[in-house]
Amino acid sequence: MASISRNLRRSLTPDRLRLLHLLSQHPREYVTAECHRPVVLHKRGPDILHDPWFNRGTAFSMTERDRLGIRGLLPPNVVSSQQQIDRFMLDLQRLQKYARDGPSDTLALAKWRILNRLHDRNETMYYKVLINNIEEYAPIVYTPTVGLVCQNYSGLFRRPRGMYFSSDDRGEMMSMVYNWPADQVDMIVVTDGSRILGLGDLGVQGIGIAIGKLDLYVAAAGINPQRVLPVMIDVGTNNEKLLKDPLYLGLQEHRLEGDEYVSVIDEFMEAVFTRWPNVIVQFEDFQSKWAFRLLQRYRKTYRMFNDDVQGTAGVAIAGLLGAVRAQGRPMIDFPKQRIVVAGAGSAGIGVVNAASRTMARMLGNNEVAFESARSQFWIVDAHGLITEDRADVDPDARPFARRKGELGHQGLSEGASLVEVVKKVKPDVILGLSAVGGLFSKEVLEALKDSSSSRPAIFAMSNPTKNAECTPGEAFSILGEKAIFASGSPFHDVDLGDGKIGHSNQGNNMYLFPGIGLGTLLSGARVISDGMLQAAAERLASYMKEEEVLQGIIYPPISRIRDITKEVAAAVVREAVAEDLAEGYREMDARELARLSEEETIEYVKTNMWSPVYPTIIYRKD
């Protein structure tokens, strides 16, 4: 009590003196500890996620995400700080194992990590590196490495990129789109993660494919990287491994189906086109049963397309037309090609539909022409040859089911194996979109020796590499130098000896989808028509010089991708104008577009392609 002055003590009552003495014996206990004090911020949205002091990543609660304007900018699963530590420690242990036992990551995945870190630090430099080394790094940011990235994405996740909409966000998507900082978005790639490449249901981890595709839109088409948006729509997963994985970043519940599923996609489409009316949406890696249905639901209303259905088809058609040229025949002979297709999923049926339309157009575009085109295809799925005798034929495959009257003289029946079909049909082309690695076995390739064509073509188009129906080495070793080979993933050319080369053509979708997107953007087309897609495919098919095609080179090298994209985009613009779909872009209205010559259209496209150069930066105080 010595600290209390004598005069003060005289002025206090005995009760107050006792209280003062009690307080002096028990120092004040603070209700809020220093680390639990609330923090007042003058920032929100992505600025918080990029601030190492305040970012807590996937540990932000849903309440905090709403309050801070970051809902949709993170994967939907809220995790604890301990789970974040577990993820970090798992990665650290992988590094320790690497140092002790040798690499656990593939070289390709290690390259992806380094490129991704550059992407986080300096986007301009990242795209400059990618464009200047596109042949080396396209397989890293896209197929086949992107498949490995998606399989391991929950463990690789460091910094959010893109937006996440989930079934838990129903009723909130219209407000969520405004959490994205860009006022203008030109290109969205969206997936629901249900069929990533040939790897199946990877759930929320499928965001990697959307990010990779948009990297190629920037590198190949010159879409401004500040105006692209990768999107994941998380409606759950049926992958039991992910449902049990404590480090999985998505909703750990089974997928929505039926009308509930469609309502989520409807809400997403309405939201993004409300905020960005001129955006183009590319659907990517949706399972077959939804790919066609959603394409038909939206394609006449919104600027959208499905790359698995339409992009794959376009690239395949360009290759098929190239194969006709490689046989020394004019492209107009395409309707005479006999084609056996292995795979009846969205990609397989998409290719058959587009190829039959191309044939029919060459034959006069009438009912007889369509029937003639239909008869050139034999589709084989996991149950064998599809015929009208099958009880449960998929509606999308039904038009191409072989009819009873056709089967007798061919010696085929419902469910005939791929080998049987190839032996009996003697096709000019076998086209693989089955996602079954090694499906084109030695027996199948041996049967193709009896092809009616002097240069049979093998298209092993399934991705990633391990799902390719055969390798070029296997094809050329059996069929020799006359074979024409194309695949979806990259393979090296084959040395056939005596100075001869078996060319391995990569029928990569990146030859077309960047040009389709860029051409649609620059034309201002209201929708993406079949004619625009056809124009893109035909321009790719005609891009190769005659002497190259006769050597069996039916696709150009990836190193020419910006020039290819420029030409494809120009063809799309001109077709949009011809079909009266173009509405113009910026200062170039539809009438001015229509007056451009072919050369001027190409120059117009080139002028509007972004390049990675450091701009002059000016500071302006708000």
Salt bridges, closest charged atoms under 4 A:
ASP15 OD1 - ARG18 NH2 2.02
GLU34 OE1 - ARG37 NE 3.45
ASP51 OD2 - LYS43 NZ 2.67
GLU64 OE2 - ARG56 NH1 2.79
ASP66 OD2 - ARG71 NH1 3.16
ASP91 OD1 - ARG94 NH1 2.69
ASP91 OD1 - ARG113 NH2 3.12
ASP91 OD2 - ARG158 NH2 2.56
ASP101 OD2 - LYS97 NZ 3.87
ASP101 OD2 - ARG100 NH2 3.15
ASP105 OD2 - ARG113 NE 2.86
ASP120 OD1 - ARG161 NH2 2.42
GLU123 OE2 - HIS119 NE2 3.51
GLU123 OE2 - ARG161 NH1 3.56
GLU136 OE2 - LYS111 NZ 3.38
ASP169 OD1 - ARG71 NH2 2.79
ASP183 OD1 - ARG275 NH2 3.14
ASP186 OD2 - ARG227 NE 2.77
ASP192 OD2 - ARG255 NH1 3.85
ASP201 OD2 - ARG255 NE 2.92
GLU240 OE2 - HIS254 NE2 3.00
GLU257 OE1 - LYS289 NZ 2.87
GLU260 OE2 - ARG170 NH1 3.42
ASP266 OD2 - ARG297 NH2 2.76
GLU284 OE1 - LYS213 NZ 3.47
ASP285 OD1 - ARG195 NH2 3.34
ASP307 OD2 - LYS213 NZ 2.38
ASP308 OD1 - ARG195 NH2 3.27
ASP333 OD2 - ARG329 NE 3.61
ASP333 OD1 - LYS336 NZ 3.57
GLU371 OE2 - ARG374 NH2 2.97
GLU371 OE2 - ARG403 NH1 2.94
ASP381 OD2 - ARG390 NH1 2.61
ASP389 OD1 - LYS404 NZ 3.70
GLU406 OE2 - ARG374 NH2 2.58
GLU406 OE1 - ARG402 NE 3.23
GLU414 OE2 - ARG390 NE 2.79
GLU446 OE1 - LYS449 NZ 3.19
GLU481 OE2 - LYS500 NZ 2.94
ASP493 OD2 - HIS503 ND1 3.72
ASP530 OD1 - ARG299 NH2 2.99
ASP530 OD1 - ARG357 NH2 3.99
GLU538 OE2 - ARG361 NH2 1.95
GLU546 OE1 - ARG325 NH2 3.03
GLU548 OE2 - ARG560 NH2 3.01
ASP563 OD1 - LYS566 NZ 2.94
GLU567 OE1 - ARG539 NH2 3.16
GLU583 OE2 - ARG526 NH1 3.36
ASP589 OD2 - ARG591 NH2 3.88
